[in-house]
Amino acid sequence: MDVLAALGKLVPVVLAFGTGAVFARRKVIPAEAAGFFTDFAFLFAIPSYLFGKIFLSDLGHLFDVRAISAYAASAALCVLLVGLVVRGGPKVRALRVMAAVQVNTAYFAVPVFVMLFGDAAPIFPILLLQVCLLSTVILATMEFGGTGSTPRKLARAVWASLNTPVVLACNLAILLNLLSVPVPPTLLDGLAFVGEAAAPVALFALGLYLGGAGLSIRGTTRTELALITFKCLAFPLITLLLCRYAFHITGDWLKYLVLIAAMPSPQNLFVFAQRYDVDVDLAASVVVKSSLVTLLLLPLWVQWATL
């Protein structure tokens, strides 16, 4: 897929995202309403989409051990690099690792993959890896500063990571698929119908939220610039080199892994920052600016990942 073809595929992404941003800026729809669209997407539409797709997938092909291991190695290396460079307490380091390495899967990667490839299936194993491992480690680090015993803190972190509709839908679909439990076609059709709204609604909600948050390029700090550069350039580049030359990943999986790594910082970075009162303004700025930079760079990553 060349740059022009990728640009053509991304037009619906830009349209849904941009319309949300314009509506927020022009007060057509208040930015505060983004929460309603986000709740619909995160609590219903995206889990519906993921459940149906995973249940009907060939899990042996979907969970490619070598490809997932390659991405995990890339993420682990980047976590180590960021952790060594960042200065500050454990909460500050954890949040900045999250900003630089964790990716926006549900609200950004799913709709982008649907538009580019017609299917977001390759994201599922990476989504589970990210939520079940990286998010749990980050949350556990954050929780160590709170009240309660160490086992209780770890339990809170694991529960917060795993007890989400997206993860529950993925795990239930995998279980039913492995056990060959039949699901009525009518139910699958209904979930597919709702799931079709996941991509445009998620992007519109993200655009609405970011449009209300505002954007100040001139006020970008060195820390913000460093995190955005690492997230949007260094992480996907390291993933490309490590996957291709160390794990010998080629073809579609190489393209999928690089594009997943090129996704922006996750929206819940801001949620975590607020919850634990750490770098709130920094988190909001990184989410907004990394999303815009990602839109600009995606066509190039599509091209470079297939060279």
Backbone hydrogen bonds, N-H to C=O, Kabsch-Sander energy under -0.5 kcal/mol:
donor,donor_aa,acceptor,acceptor_aa,energy
6,A,2,D,-2.5
7,L,3,V,-2.6
8,G,4,L,-2.2
9,K,5,A,-2.1
10,L,6,A,-1.8
11,V,7,L,-0.6
11,V,8,G,-0.8
14,V,10,L,-2.6
15,L,11,V,-2.7
16,A,12,P,-2.5
17,F,13,V,-2.5
18,G,14,V,-3.2
19,T,15,L,-2.3
20,G,16,A,-1.7
21,A,17,F,-1.9
22,V,18,G,-2.8
23,F,19,T,-2.8
24,A,20,G,-1.9
25,R,21,A,-2.4
26,R,22,V,-2.5
27,K,24,A,-0.9
28,V,23,F,-1.7
29,I,23,F,-1.1
33,A,30,P,-2.0
34,A,31,A,-1.9
35,G,32,E,-1.2
36,F,33,A,-1.1
37,F,33,A,-1.4
38,T,34,A,-3.0
39,D,35,G,-2.4
40,F,36,F,-2.0
41,A,37,F,-2.4
42,F,38,T,-3.4
43,L,39,D,-2.6
44,F,40,F,-1.3
45,A,40,F,-2.6
46,I,41,A,-3.2
48,S,44,F,-2.1
49,Y,45,A,-2.3
50,L,46,I,-2.9
51,F,47,P,-2.7
52,G,48,S,-1.9
53,K,49,Y,-2.2
54,I,50,L,-2.6
55,F,51,F,-2.6
56,L,52,G,-1.6
57,S,54,I,-1.2
59,L,57,S,-1.0
61,H,58,D,-0.6
62,L,58,D,-2.5
63,F,59,L,-2.7
64,D,62,L,-1.3
65,V,63,F,-0.7
68,I,64,D,-2.7
69,S,65,V,-2.5
70,A,66,R,-2.1
71,Y,67,A,-2.1
72,A,68,I,-2.6
73,A,69,S,-2.3
74,S,70,A,-2.1
75,A,71,Y,-2.8
76,A,72,A,-2.5
77,L,73,A,-2.4
78,C,74,S,-2.2
79,V,75,A,-2.5
80,L,76,A,-2.2
81,L,77,L,-2.3
82,V,78,C,-2.7
83,G,79,V,-2.7
84,L,80,L,-1.9
85,V,81,L,-1.5
86,V,82,V,-2.7
93,R,89,G,-2.4
94,A,90,P,-2.6
95,L,91,K,-2.3
96,R,92,V,-2.0
97,V,93,R,-2.3
98,M,94,A,-2.2
99,A,95,L,-2.1
100,A,96,R,-1.8
101,V,97,V,-2.2
102,Q,97,V,-0.6
102,Q,98,M,-1.2
104,N,264,P,-2.1
105,T,103,V,-1.4
109,A,104,N,-2.0
110,V,105,T,-2.8
112,V,108,F,-2.1
113,F,109,A,-2.9
114,V,110,V,-2.2
115,M,111,P,-2.1
116,L,112,V,-2.7
117,F,113,F,-3.0
118,G,113,F,-0.8
118,G,114,V,-1.2
119,D,113,F,-1.0
123,I,120,A,-1.7
124,F,120,A,-0.6
124,F,121,A,-1.4
126,I,122,P,-0.6
127,L,123,I,-3.0
128,L,124,F,-2.3
129,L,125,P,-2.3
130,Q,126,I,-2.8
131,V,127,L,-2.7
132,C,128,L,-2.9
133,L,129,L,-1.6
134,L,129,L,-1.0
135,S,130,Q,-2.9
136,T,131,V,-0.5
137,V,133,L,-2.2
138,I,134,L,-2.4
139,L,135,S,-2.9
140,A,136,T,-2.4
141,T,137,V,-2.1
142,M,138,I,-2.2
143,E,139,L,-2.6
144,F,140,A,-1.3
145,G,142,M,-1.2
146,G,143,E,-2.3
153,K,149,S,-2.3
154,L,150,T,-2.5
155,A,151,P,-2.4
156,R,152,R,-2.2
157,A,153,K,-2.1
158,V,154,L,-2.6
159,W,155,A,-2.6
160,A,156,R,-2.4
161,S,157,A,-1.7
162,L,158,V,-2.5
163,N,159,W,-2.4
164,T,162,L,-1.7
168,L,164,T,-2.7
169,A,165,P,-2.5
170,C,166,V,-2.1
171,N,167,V,-2.8
172,L,168,L,-2.4
173,A,169,A,-2.2
174,I,170,C,-2.3
175,L,171,N,-2.3
176,L,172,L,-2.6
177,N,173,A,-2.2
178,L,174,I,-2.6
179,L,175,L,-2.2
180,S,177,N,-0.8
181,V,176,L,-2.2
187,L,184,P,-0.7
188,L,184,P,-2.0
189,D,185,P,-2.8
190,G,186,T,-2.1
191,L,187,L,-2.6
192,A,188,L,-2.4
193,F,189,D,-2.2
194,V,190,G,-2.1
195,G,191,L,-2.8
196,E,192,A,-1.5
197,A,194,V,-1.5
198,A,195,G,-1.5
199,A,195,G,-0.5
201,V,197,A,-2.1
202,A,198,A,-2.4
203,L,199,A,-2.2
204,F,200,P,-2.5
205,A,201,V,-2.7
206,L,202,A,-2.2
207,G,203,L,-2.6
208,L,204,F,-2.5
209,Y,205,A,-2.4
210,L,206,L,-2.8
211,G,207,G,-2.6
212,G,208,L,-1.6
213,A,209,Y,-1.5
214,G,210,L,-1.3
220,T,217,I,-1.7
225,L,221,T,-2.5
226,A,222,R,-2.6
227,L,223,T,-2.5
228,I,224,E,-2.8
229,T,225,L,-2.5
230,F,226,A,-2.3
231,K,227,L,-2.7
232,C,228,I,-2.9
233,L,229,T,-2.0
234,A,229,T,-1.7
235,F,230,F,-3.4
237,L,233,L,-1.9
238,I,234,A,-3.1
239,T,235,F,-2.4
240,L,236,P,-2.5
241,L,237,L,-2.5
242,L,238,I,-2.8
243,C,239,T,-2.4
244,R,240,L,-2.0
245,Y,241,L,-2.6
246,A,241,L,-0.5
246,A,242,L,-1.8
247,F,242,L,-1.6
249,I,243,C,-3.3
253,W,250,T,-0.7
254,L,250,T,-0.7
255,K,251,G,-1.6
256,Y,252,D,-2.9
257,L,253,W,-2.6
258,V,254,L,-2.2
259,L,255,K,-2.2
260,I,256,Y,-2.4
261,A,257,L,-2.2
262,A,258,V,-1.4
263,M,260,I,-1.5
269,L,266,P,-1.5
270,F,267,Q,-1.1
271,V,267,Q,-0.7
272,F,268,N,-2.6
273,A,269,L,-2.2
274,Q,270,F,-2.2
275,R,271,V,-2.5
276,Y,272,F,-2.4
277,D,273,A,-0.6
277,D,274,Q,-0.5
278,V,273,A,-2.0
283,A,279,D,-2.6
284,A,280,V,-2.2
285,S,281,D,-2.1
286,V,282,L,-2.5
287,V,283,A,-2.2
288,V,284,A,-1.9
289,K,285,S,-2.7
290,S,286,V,-2.5
291,S,287,V,-1.3
292,L,288,V,-1.6
293,V,289,K,-2.5
294,T,290,S,-2.2
295,L,291,S,-1.7
296,L,292,L,-1.5
297,L,293,V,-2.0
298,L,294,T,-2.2
300,L,297,L,-0.7
301,W,297,L,-2.2
302,V,298,L,-2.5
303,Q,299,P,-1.5
304,W,300,L,-3.0
305,A,301,W,-2.3
306,T,303,Q,-1.3
307,L,304,W,-1.1
